[in-house]
C-alpha cells in the first residue's frame, strides 16, 4: 500500500524558498484578504510527465552521469501520472514572466510553478492540454504580499529555457508543499511557443521526504516508504560532502541515521538533524502545451 502511495506522491510531484517541506495549513477563517494582483506571463501546462528509468535523466552533480535513483518507481508511477493528467486531478503549470522577446534569448526572466484548477464550470478536462486550457491558480502559492512562493530565475538561449535553483517549492494537492534541492530544468520550445519538451532533475532531501505525510501514507511518511518498501537506505546525492549517509529502517519506520562520517544519530527525527544533508535523485521527461491563467482561486 505504501509503495502505491509513493508512486502517487512521485506522480503528483513531477513538474523558491527555504526550509523543509511542511504539511498544508488547516482551513482558512472567514476573513478574506484583498484580491491579489499577480503578473502572469506565458504559461504552459504539462501535458506529459514521465519518470525516467534508472540510468537516464539529468546530471545534477556535474560528473557527466545521469542522476535518477528514484527511477526504480517509474513502472508503477508512470501509468498513474497519465491518469492524473488525463482526468484533470493534477494540473501543473509553468509560467514565464519578464520574457520580453519570447522565444528569443533572455538572461533575466522568471519561471513559476503553479498548481492549477480548471476554470471551466463544470470542470472539463478534455481541453486542458489542447492549447486552449483556461486555469486558476491556488492562493496558497502566494505570500502575504501576493508574491509567488514558487518563482525562481531562469534564462532562455538558442531555443531552450533553463533554470537552476538551490531550492524550489511545489504545492501538491493532498500531499502538501514539496521542497526540491539543486533543481535543473531544461525545456526546448518551438518558434510559435506551441510545444515544449524537456527534462526536470532534482534532489529530494531526506528531511523533506520525512515531512511528506498525510492519508496516502496511513500515518507514516514518504521517507519511510523509500527506505522500507523500496529498500533504498542510502541517498545517492552527497550534498554536504561528508560521504553518503544511511537511513536505518525497521521495516516500518525510521530508527536512526548514520552520517557520512560514521556518526550514528538515533531516533525517527534524525532525518532533519543538521548533520544529515543528503538527498535522493529523481529525473523526469516532460512535454507541455500552451495554457492561460485567468485568475486566482481563494480558500482552496
N, C-alpha and C positions, 0 to 999 in steps of 0.2 A: 504493500500500500504506500509506503514512504517512497519507494522508487517511482511510483506513478506520480506522487506529489512532487518529487524532484523534477520529473520530466515536465510537469505543468509549470513549475516555477521557472525553469530554464526557458520553456517555450514563451512564456509571457514576458520574460526579461529581455529577449533578443529583439534588437534595435538597439553647474558646478556648485560645488560647495564642499564643505569639510565635514568630517565626522562619520561615525559608523551608521549603518542603516538602522532605522528605528521604525517600530510599528506606527501605523497611521493614528492620528488623534481621534478621539471619540466624536460623537455628533456635535455639530455646532449649536450654539444657542440661538435665540430668536433674533438677536441683533445682527444686522447685515451691514457691512461697511459700504461706502460708496462704490459704485461700479468702477472697475479698473479700466484705464485706457492703455492698452498694450500694443506695441508696434508688432505687427505680423508682416512677414515678407513673402518669399517664395517658399511654398510648402509642398512637401511630398509625403505620401503615405507609403509605408512599407507594404508592398503587395506580395512579397515572398520573403520568407526568412528561413534559412536552413542552417542548423548547427552542423559544422563540417566534421568529418571523421578525424580521428587522431592522425597526426602526421601532415595535416593540411591546415592552412589558416595564416594569420598574421604573425609576423616576427615582433613580439613585444619586447624581448630582451636585447635585441640588436646583435644577436650572434649568427644571423643568417638562417636560422631554423624556425619552422612554424611552432607556435605555442598554442596548444589546444588540449590540455589534459582532460577537460570535461567533455571532449568529443565522444567519449565512450557512451554517453547517453543519447547520441544522435538517433539511433534507430528507434528508440522509444519516444523521443521528444518531437521529431520532425512531423509525424502524422498529426500530432496534437497541435502543432503550430499551424498547419494547413487549416484545420478546423477552426481555430481561434480567429484567424484572419477571414476565412470564408463566411463565418456566421456573425461576424461583427462584434464579438465579445472582446476582442483585442484590437484597438485602433491605435497604432503607433505612428506618430507624426514627427518629421524633422522640418524645422522652419529656419530658413536662411534669411537673415536681416543684414542690412548695410552692404549688400552685394550689388553695387551700383550698376555695373555693366554686365550682368549675367547674360550669357555664360562666359564672359571674359574673365581674365585674370584679376584677382583681388587678394591682397595680403592683409585685409583688415575687416573681415566680415565676422558674423557670429552665427553659431548653429545652436538651435534649441530643440531639445526633445520634449514632446508633449504627449501625454495620454489624452486621447480624443474621445468624444461622444458624438454619435451620429446626429446631425442637425435635422434629419428627416423626421416628420411626425405623421404616423408612427415610423420608427426606425426601419430603413430599407437597406440591408447590407449588400444588395445586388449591384449598387452603383458605387460602392466605396472605393474600389480600385479601378474604376473606369476612366479616371482622369477628371471626372466632374463631381467627385465626392465633396460634400459640404459638412464641416465639423465644428463642434465647440470644444474648448479645452477646459479641463477641470481646474477650479480656482486654487486648489491646494498646492499647485505648482508655482504659485506666486507668493512673494514675501509681503510684509505689511505695507511696503511702498509700491506694490504691484510690479516688482521686478521678477522676471522668471528665475526660479531657483535652478533650472536645468539648462542654463545657457552657458556655452563655452566658446572661446575664439577658434576661428578656422581660417583657411586660405583656399583659394582656387587658382590652379595653374595648369595650363595645357589640357583643359577639359576634364580635370579631376579636382574634386573638392576633398580637402584633407583636414583632419583635426587630430591633435594630440593633447590630452588633458591628464593632469595628475589625478584628478577625481571628477567623476560625473555621476550625478544622482538621477535615477529614473523612478517616477511614481508608477507602480503597477497595481491595478485594482485587485483586491483580495489578498495581496501579499504585503504591500507597504512600499516604503522607499528603499530601493536597492542602490547601494553605493558600489561603483566600479572604480578601480585604480589603474593608472597607466593605460588609458584608453587610446586606441588607434582606430581611426575610421578613414576609409578611402572610398569615394563614390565617383564613378565615371558617368558623365551625362552627355546626352546628345545636344546638337546645336539648338533644338527647339525646346529643350528642357521638358521633354515629354516622357523620357525613360531614363532610369538610373540603375546601375549595377555596381556592386562593390562588396567590401568586407569590413567587418567590425571585430576587433580583437581587444581583450581586456583581461585584467587580473581581478579575481573576486577574493578579497581578503578573508581569512578565517574568522576574524571578528565580525565582519559584515554578514557572512554566512550564518553565524550563530544568532544574529538578530532577525533573520528571516523566519518568522513564526506564523502562527495562525492555524485555522481549521484544517488546512491542507496537510499539516504535519501532526495532527492529533496530540497537541501539547508539546511536541518536540520542535526541532528547528532544522534548517537546511544543512548545517554543518554535520549534525548527527547522521543525516541520511547519506551525505557524501562519504563519511568515514566508515559507517557501519554497514550500509547497504551497497554502496559502490566499492567498498574496500579500498579507499584511497586515503590512507592516513598521512601521506606525505604531499603537501602542496609543492608544485613544481617551480614557482617563481620566488626566488630568494631576494625579496625587495629590501631587506635590511642587511644584506651582505654579511651574514654570520654563519652561513651554511643552511641547508634545507632543514626545516623543522618537522616534527612529527606530532600528530594529534592522536591521542590514545583513546580508543573506544572500547566499550564493554559489550558490544552487540546491540546496545540500545541508546546509550548516551555517551557523552564525553567525560572522561575521568581525569585526564591530565594532558599537559602539553610538554614536549621536550624541545627546548630551544636549540638553535643551530650549534651552540657551544656545549651542548650536553646537559644544561641545567634543566631539572625536572620541576615543572610548575603544576602543583596539584589542584584538582577541582574543576568543575564544569565551566567556571568563569575564566579559565586560563586563556581561552581564545582571544580575549580582549586585554590580556596583560601587555603592557608596552613592549616587553621583550619579544613578543610573538608578532612578526610583521610580514610573514609570507602569504602567498595567495595562490589560488587555483586558476589556471588559464582557461579561456574559452574563446573560440573564434566562430563567427557565423558569416555566411554569404547572404546578401540582401539584394532585393530589387525594389524599385519604387516607381510610383506614378504620381502625376500632379494632383494636388488637393487644395482645398480652400478652407481657411479658418475664419469663420464669420462671427465669432464671439466667445464669451466665457460663460461657463455654467457654474453657478454658485451652490454651495452646500451639498455637494456630491461626495 
